[in-house]
């Protein structure tokens, strides 16, 4: 293998090495989305997604096993939520370290059971193995959407509004809280931020509203800037993100107010990742309808920018460009 090949990041590896393996498989969507779509009998599509988590990368070694289990399910459910799909089952792969205690495995299973009940899920199978390395977990989540109704990454056009659910930056700040990097804060803000990192909330209640109004969507796992960019690239468009519109929690707002550079702080929140919110594209009239529908469901939905003809991602603050060192999390 050449030195250039050794430097392939996640997206280059998918594009250059894995995509050719999907030739003839329309279901794979050329690996340009977070899901595969398989036509079922009747008027439904099967929506399939897989996400993995590794101790020390996606969760901390001292995170409670039951919360690790629930996060594992929820990061996968978040992909289905962004497609407007309804979940119904999953398969589990667990690579247990040789010294992982039996009681911790039981607590892990209790976490799975709690969210199975909460989201109406069933375990269909999977595999468990031993490993000398860190705890490594993967779920393949199965969902359903009306035939042709799943909201894909591709589909945005120039003039569409860029919308995002919830608040941005809490997951990234939550990791910093749990790692002891943020210093003094109120117990309320500590609990909010750490909770957002450990236990994201997939926006499944928006499924029907997304299918009716959104042209394209993704979940915010790598960071708002990166994931909005994924939609723009898949759609053959560019996107402008207005930092001053970024929806913030009180805890994140307090953190921003304590930083020397406001735009730099907002940019850090917009690129941090781990929010598991939904970012989507909708024409102006449909965007207003989607915001109204979200409000009725108790979900905050904020207009944070616009899709444009010029390719690439442009981040601005009050119209002035903001330099972004890295758009978000990139896997090796």
C-alpha positions in Angstrom: 0.0 0.0 0.0 1.4 3.4 -0.9 2.0 6.2 1.5 -0.8 8.2 0.0 -3.2 5.3 0.7 -2.0 5.2 4.3 -3.3 8.7 4.8 -6.9 8.0 3.6 -9.3 9.5 6.1 -12.8 8.0 6.7 -14.5 9.8 3.8 -11.7 9.2 1.3 -11.6 5.5 2.2 -15.4 5.3 1.7 -15.3 7.2 -1.6 -12.2 5.6 -3.1 -12.1 2.1 -1.7 -15.5 1.0 -0.4 -17.9 2.7 -2.9 -16.8 0.5 -5.8 -17.9 -2.5 -3.8 -21.5 -1.3 -3.9 -21.8 -1.4 -7.7 -25.2 -2.6 -8.7 -26.6 -2.1 -5.1 -29.0 0.8 -5.4 -29.9 0.2 -1.7 -26.5 1.4 -0.7 -27.1 5.0 -2.0 -23.5 5.0 -3.2 -22.5 5.2 0.5 -23.4 8.9 0.4 -25.8 8.7 3.3 -25.9 7.3 6.8 -28.4 4.6 5.9 -29.3 2.0 3.3 -32.8 1.8 1.9 -34.3 -1.6 1.0 -37.8 -1.9 -0.6 -40.1 -4.1 1.4 -43.3 -5.7 0.2 -46.2 -3.3 0.4 -45.8 0.4 0.7 -42.8 0.5 3.1 -39.0 0.8 2.8 -36.6 -0.8 5.3 -34.1 1.8 6.6 -30.9 0.3 7.9 -28.1 2.1 9.7 -25.0 1.0 11.7 -22.9 2.9 14.2 -20.1 1.7 16.5 -18.7 3.1 19.8 -15.3 2.4 21.3 -14.3 3.1 24.9 -12.0 6.1 25.2 -13.2 7.4 21.8 -17.0 7.6 22.0 -17.5 7.2 25.7 -15.4 7.3 28.8 -14.0 4.3 30.7 -15.9 5.2 33.8 -19.3 5.9 32.2 -22.0 3.8 33.7 -22.5 0.6 31.6 -26.3 1.2 31.5 -25.8 4.7 30.0 -23.3 3.4 27.5 -25.9 0.9 26.3 -28.6 3.6 26.0 -26.2 5.9 24.2 -25.3 3.1 21.7 -29.0 2.7 20.8 -29.6 6.4 20.7 -26.8 7.3 18.3 -28.2 4.8 15.9 -31.8 5.9 16.5 -30.6 9.5 15.7 -29.7 8.3 12.1 -33.2 6.9 11.7 -34.8 10.1 13.1 -32.9 12.2 10.5 -34.4 10.1 7.7 -37.9 10.4 9.0 -38.0 6.6 9.8 -39.7 4.7 12.6 -37.5 2.3 14.5 -38.5 -1.3 15.3 -35.5 -3.6 15.9 -31.8 -3.9 16.1 -28.8 -6.3 16.1 -26.0 -6.0 18.6 -22.3 -6.7 18.4 -20.4 -6.5 21.7 -16.6 -7.0 22.0 -16.0 -7.4 25.7 -12.6 -6.9 27.2 -11.3 -10.1 28.9 -11.6 -8.5 32.3 -15.0 -6.8 31.9 -17.1 -7.8 34.9 -20.2 -9.9 34.6 -22.1 -7.4 36.7 -21.2 -4.6 34.3 -22.5 -6.7 31.4 -25.8 -7.1 33.3 -26.1 -3.4 33.9 -25.4 -2.9 30.2 -28.3 -5.2 29.3 -30.5 -3.3 31.8 -29.7 -0.1 29.8 -30.7 -1.8 26.6 -33.9 -3.0 28.1 -34.8 0.4 29.4 -34.5 2.0 26.0 -36.1 -0.9 24.2 -39.2 -0.2 26.3 -38.9 3.5 25.8 -38.6 3.4 22.0 -40.5 0.2 21.2 -37.5 -1.8 20.1 -36.7 -5.5 19.9 -33.4 -7.2 19.8 -33.1 -9.5 16.8 -29.7 -11.0 17.4 -26.0 -10.2 16.8 -22.7 -11.5 18.2 -20.6 -11.2 21.4 -16.8 -11.9 21.4 -13.8 -11.3 23.7 -11.1 -8.9 23.0 -7.8 -7.8 24.7 -8.6 -4.2 23.6 -11.1 -1.6 24.8 -14.8 -2.3 25.0 -16.1 -2.0 21.4 -19.8 -2.0 20.6 -21.9 -1.8 17.4 -25.6 -1.7 16.6 -27.4 -2.2 13.3 -30.7 -0.4 13.6 -33.7 -1.3 11.5 -36.5 1.2 10.8 -39.3 1.7 8.4 -40.5 4.6 6.3 -43.2 5.0 3.6 -42.1 3.8 0.2 -39.8 6.5 -1.2 -40.4 8.7 1.8 -37.1 8.6 3.7 -35.3 12.0 3.8 -31.8 11.6 2.4 -28.7 13.8 2.5 -29.1 14.6 -1.2 -32.0 16.9 -2.2 -31.2 20.4 -1.0 -31.3 23.2 -3.6 -30.1 26.8 -3.5 -32.5 29.0 -1.6 -33.5 26.2 0.9 -33.2 27.2 4.5 -30.8 25.4 6.9 -32.6 24.3 10.1 -31.4 22.5 13.2 -33.2 21.0 16.1 -32.4 21.6 19.8 -29.2 23.3 20.9 -25.7 23.0 19.5 -22.5 22.4 21.3 -23.8 20.7 24.5 -22.4 17.3 23.6 -18.9 18.7 23.0 -19.0 20.7 26.2 -20.4 17.7 28.1 -17.3 15.7 27.2 -15.1 18.6 28.5 -17.1 18.7 31.7 -16.7 14.9 32.3 -13.0 15.2 31.5 -12.6 18.0 34.0 -11.7 20.7 31.5 -14.3 23.4 32.1 -13.7 24.3 35.7 -16.4 25.7 38.0 -20.0 25.8 37.0 -23.4 25.3 38.6 -24.6 21.8 39.4 -27.5 22.4 37.0 -25.3 23.2 34.1 -22.9 20.4 34.9 -25.7 17.9 34.9 -27.2 19.3 31.7 -24.0 19.2 29.7 -22.8 15.8 31.0 -26.3 14.4 30.3 -26.3 15.7 26.8 -23.0 13.8 26.1 -23.9 10.6 27.9 -27.6 10.4 26.8 -28.5 12.1 23.6 -32.2 12.5 22.6 -33.0 11.3 19.1 -35.7 13.5 17.5 -37.9 10.6 16.4 -41.1 12.6 17.1 -40.3 14.8 14.0 -40.4 11.8 11.6 -43.7 12.7 9.8 -43.0 16.5 9.8 -39.6 15.9 8.2 -41.0 13.6 5.5 -43.6 16.2 4.7 -41.4 19.3 4.7 -37.6 18.6 4.5 -35.8 18.1 1.2 -32.6 16.7 2.8 -31.4 15.9 6.4 -28.7 14.4 8.5 -28.0 14.0 12.2 -25.4 16.2 13.9 -22.8 13.7 15.0 -19.6 15.1 13.5 -20.5 18.7 14.2 -23.1 21.1 12.7 -20.6 22.6 10.2 -19.4 19.1 9.0 -22.9 17.6 8.8 -24.4 20.6 7.0 -21.5 20.3 4.7 -22.3 16.6 4.1 -25.8 17.6 3.0 -24.5 20.4 0.7 -21.9 18.1 -0.9 -24.4 15.2 -1.5 -26.9 17.8 -3.0 -24.3 19.5 -5.2 -24.8 22.8 -3.4 -23.0 25.1 -1.0 -24.2 26.2 2.4 -23.9 29.3 4.6 -24.1 29.0 8.3 -24.8 32.1 10.4 -23.1 31.7 13.8 -25.1 34.4 15.5 -28.2 32.3 15.0 -26.7 29.2 16.7 -29.2 27.8 19.2 -27.6 27.6 22.6 -28.6 26.2 26.0 -28.2 28.4 29.0 -25.1 26.4 30.0 -23.5 26.8 26.6 -24.4 30.5 26.5 -22.7 31.0 29.9 -19.6 29.2 28.6 -19.5 31.4 25.4 -19.8 34.6 27.5 -16.7 33.6 29.5 -14.5 33.2 26.4 -12.3 36.0 25.0 -13.4 35.5 21.4 -17.2 35.1 20.9 -17.0 34.0 17.3 -14.2 31.5 18.0 -16.3 30.1 20.9 -19.4 29.8 18.7 -17.3 28.1 16.0 -16.0 25.6 18.5 -19.6 24.7 19.4 -20.6 24.4 15.8 -17.8 22.0 15.0 -17.6 20.0 18.3 -20.0 17.1 17.4 -21.9 14.6 19.7 -25.1 16.7 19.6 -27.2 14.1 17.8 -29.7 16.8 16.7 -31.1 16.9 13.2 -29.9 19.4 10.5 -32.1 19.7 7.5 -32.9 21.7 4.3 -36.4 23.0 3.5 -37.8 25.7 1.1 -38.8 28.9 3.0 -42.5 28.1 3.2 -41.9 24.5 4.2 -39.3 25.6 6.7 -42.0 27.7 8.4 -44.4 24.8 8.4 -41.7 22.5 9.9 -40.8 25.0 12.6 -44.5 25.3 13.5 -44.9 21.5 13.6 -41.8 21.2 15.8 -43.1 23.7 18.2 -46.3 21.7 18.6 -44.2 18.7 19.4 -42.1 20.6 21.9 -39.0 20.6 19.8 -36.9 23.7 19.2 -36.1 24.2 15.5 -33.9 27.1 14.5 -33.1 28.6 11.1 -29.3 28.9 11.0 -28.5 29.6 7.3 -29.1 28.9 3.7 -28.1 26.6 0.8 -26.4 28.5 -2.0 -25.0 27.8 -5.5 -21.3 28.2 -4.7 -19.9 24.9 -3.5 -18.4 24.5 0.0 -19.4 25.6 3.5 -19.2 29.3 4.4 -19.4 30.2 8.1 -20.2 33.8 8.9 -21.0 36.0 11.9 -23.2 39.1 11.2 -22.2 38.7 7.5 -18.4 38.6 8.1 -16.6 35.3 7.3 -15.3 33.3 10.3 -12.2 31.1 9.8 -12.9 27.4 10.7 -9.8 25.3 11.4 -11.7 22.0 11.2 -15.3 21.5 10.2 -15.8 18.8 12.8 -14.8 15.3 13.9 -13.1 13.2 11.2 -12.5 9.5 11.8 -9.2 7.9 10.9 
